[in-house]
Amino acid sequence: MDQTLKKSKTPEQALSSLMRLCARREYCTSDARRLLVRWGVEPSAHNGVVERLMRERFIDDRRYAEAFVREKLKLSAWGEFKITSTLRAKRIPADIITEVLDEHTDRNTNSDRLTTALTRKLRNIKYKDAYDLRAKLMRYGAGLGHDFDSVAECVAKLLKDYDINQD
């Protein structure tokens, strides 16, 4: 097993690369730190590189969280639980997560998105009986990160609308 080691980047090279990447799409500080580690940049230089990126507004965790929340709510139909846990894994501060979710979530719109996602799933799902269908829809809705009560309410409404016997 002959493994060739990649040449590690200098802090200046890493800064330049990160500036290029950040100009194309949003990155958070944990993404930048992960890339610095992968590129083999000296750990003592990480803070300086990240601070410069933040000072020059290439990286902004709040802006990243806003873009992430907008995308996941509108395009992926994710619920608040899944969005929150993913942003926490990215080490976005809890106060930023709370503020951004409060700004961008609307209970009625989220319910409509959940209904749309579950309806789409209902049309493509294979099931043995109403119990099996309900369980699969509940798992799917929970997997999207919506709260149990919202999913249960939406599934019950769908089963009633499609006249599927729930006994």
PyMOL commands that set and color helices and strands:
alter all, ss='L'
color gray80, all
select helices_A, chain A and resi 11-24+29-38+43-55+61-74+80-89+94-104+107-124+130-143+148-161
alter helices_A, ss='H'
color red, helices_A
deselect
rebuild
show_as cartoon
